[in-house]
Amino acid sequence: MGKPRKDYQETLKWNVKDLYNTPADYEKEYQELEQELSNYSKYQGHILDNAKTLYELLAFDTEYNKRLERIYIYAHLQNDQDITVPAFQALFGKTYNLYEKYVATTSFISPEILKNDYNIIEKYLKEEPRLQEYERSLKELFKYQKYTLSAKEENILSNMVSVFKTPDDVYSLLTDADLKFGKIKNEEGKLEELTEKSYRKFIESPDRSVRKHALTKLLGTYGNFKNTYASLLMAEVRNSNKIASIRGYNSSLEAALYQNYIPTEIYTNLIDTVKKNIAPLSKFWQIKKSMLKVNTLHLYDTYAPTTKEIEHKYTINEAKNLLLEALAVLGPDYITNLKKAFTERWVDFCPNDGKRNGAYCTNCYSVHPYVLLSFDGSLNNVSTLAHELGHAMHYYYASHNQTYQDYSYSIFVAEVASQVNQILLSKYLIAHTTNKEEKKYLIDDLIGDFKSTIYRQTMFAEFEKIIHEKDAEGNVLTYEDLCNIYYNLNKEYFGKNIVIDDIIKYEWERIPHFYMNFYVYQYATAYAAAIKIAMAILNKSPKATENYIEFLKLGCTKTPIESLKVAGVDMTNKTTLEEAFTYFNDLVDELNSLK
């Protein structure tokens, strides 16, 4: 159990006063924004009357968005630092309602602009020089012209957002609030509550019976609700397919990838390449089986430690110094800016009662990034801090080098900077230990990251692809269909030298990312890109560090594919993925040499 938030020092908390010094300051801004929503109406029907009016609307909308982002982040942070406080719940609720009003109020803008050809924009760009800062975003808007409906239809869809979110909302309530897994015995034979949060501890237990019981009880409980979860997931899939069809896309996959200029071949190439490279994983299973001294390796054994965990507990100051040392290869400018995360209190370290689970980074363009985690001093927690600070530095560089409308980078590249940091930290620790058991632990941990991020996330991506395609073809998928598809994919992706336990067929029910519409593949592509970048930096390839920093500055001024090329990564080239498997195979061989 943690402590109440008030019992922690202020220095361990993020500084929300950088957003608003007092709640009254937030309230004043909220009231002004609510009133100013009506100002959009004067532009309706007149956006393209002349260049000056177009500029005025875009400038007004930009400033409104900056302010809306600021109050949203403020409410979001307050709520997440203690989700049990009704006042924070209400604060976030009313702020989100204002955001929804904004979306509905401004839904006329895109259809009205897109009723015209782009040549009128080109004309106005010449007439009004100030419009040039919006040239990229206007071109981006016209990219969607053929998929944009009438103003009335767009308004209907924007007002249906909360309805389309229903499967995800119900899934979250069922999984996070209502579902109970009961208790299981720990290594000492004492009963402990099994939750999604505590599951990791049990599945990584050195006691095999604890691991097996944890997997069986967790997935067995999900299995008891298989019909409900199947209905929710297929409702989400149908929503995705229907909206894509209404807008005129060939598929929901194309619709999901289109916004980031990602050809569907990137998605299919990822699946094909991973499935052709199962052999290194099968080799790892054989090594793991030997290190665990078991006759057969089961899925519940895959997270078991092959050596004793690093027991050193880091203080926050030790964690900070370790990260500054490990990431020094990114150059003095990066380190100078990274130090601001600690001196300016971007990070909320408190493991207080009521704090939102997990870790994340968010950003306010007008202020700075914010990072949430519950610091426990473990190496895993330090690695999580490195990950989230990778996001923070990506935000920092982008927001300090781009305008508001151009700073927000694509989801496709979002996980690159975070994974680069984690890889650099792991490689630093491996290089600086003389303890064989520590080295084995660290290499095994890197192998685990690769397995979870490349193999597992790609398996999830193929599962999504299959069920969306089957629904689009008119098939009605039952829980049995979903279970069979998922089980067979586990057999394909995890290869030889491992037993695929039957209970794994229910695991799809616990994956929240299936409600995020073809999101997970980006974890795998980003990790492959991060490997290439990190190894180029460590190998001191010419301009590797400089090119990476330039990549962090780009925001959305280039397409995701072109952005990564600045960092020396070509995701359209299959060799990028193949090189990742060479890296993985080298790790497996290195671990084998330490047996």
Secondary structure as GFF3:
##gff-version 3
##sequence-region A 1 595
A	DSSP	three_ten_helix	5	7	.	.	.	ID=ss1
A	DSSP	three_ten_helix	10	12	.	.	.	ID=ss2
A	DSSP	three_ten_helix	16	18	.	.	.	ID=ss3
A	DSSP	alpha_helix	23	36	.	.	.	ID=ss4
A	DSSP	three_ten_helix	37	43	.	.	.	ID=ss5
A	DSSP	alpha_helix	51	81	.	.	.	ID=ss6
A	DSSP	alpha_helix	86	105	.	.	.	ID=ss7
A	DSSP	alpha_helix	109	114	.	.	.	ID=ss8
A	DSSP	alpha_helix	119	127	.	.	.	ID=ss9
A	DSSP	three_ten_helix	129	134	.	.	.	ID=ss10
A	DSSP	alpha_helix	135	143	.	.	.	ID=ss11
A	DSSP	three_ten_helix	145	147	.	.	.	ID=ss12
A	DSSP	alpha_helix	151	159	.	.	.	ID=ss13
A	DSSP	alpha_helix	161	164	.	.	.	ID=ss14
A	DSSP	alpha_helix	166	172	.	.	.	ID=ss15
A	DSSP	pi_helix	173	178	.	.	.	ID=ss16
A	DSSP	beta_strand	183	185	.	.	.	ID=ss17
A	DSSP	beta_strand	191	193	.	.	.	ID=ss18
A	DSSP	alpha_helix	196	203	.	.	.	ID=ss19
A	DSSP	alpha_helix	208	223	.	.	.	ID=ss20
A	DSSP	alpha_helix	226	247	.	.	.	ID=ss21
A	DSSP	alpha_helix	252	258	.	.	.	ID=ss22
A	DSSP	alpha_helix	264	275	.	.	.	ID=ss23
A	DSSP	alpha_helix	279	292	.	.	.	ID=ss24
A	DSSP	three_ten_helix	299	301	.	.	.	ID=ss25
A	DSSP	alpha_helix	316	326	.	.	.	ID=ss26
A	DSSP	three_ten_helix	328	330	.	.	.	ID=ss27
A	DSSP	alpha_helix	332	343	.	.	.	ID=ss28
A	DSSP	beta_strand	347	348	.	.	.	ID=ss29
A	DSSP	beta_strand	360	363	.	.	.	ID=ss30
A	DSSP	beta_strand	369	372	.	.	.	ID=ss31
A	DSSP	alpha_helix	379	401	.	.	.	ID=ss32
A	DSSP	alpha_helix	404	407	.	.	.	ID=ss33
A	DSSP	alpha_helix	411	414	.	.	.	ID=ss34
A	DSSP	alpha_helix	416	431	.	.	.	ID=ss35
A	DSSP	alpha_helix	436	450	.	.	.	ID=ss36
A	DSSP	pi_helix	451	456	.	.	.	ID=ss37
A	DSSP	alpha_helix	457	472	.	.	.	ID=ss38
A	DSSP	alpha_helix	479	494	.	.	.	ID=ss39
A	DSSP	three_ten_helix	502	510	.	.	.	ID=ss40
A	DSSP	three_ten_helix	512	515	.	.	.	ID=ss41
A	DSSP	alpha_helix	521	538	.	.	.	ID=ss42
A	DSSP	alpha_helix	544	553	.	.	.	ID=ss43
A	DSSP	alpha_helix	560	566	.	.	.	ID=ss44
A	DSSP	alpha_helix	574	593	.	.	.	ID=ss45
###
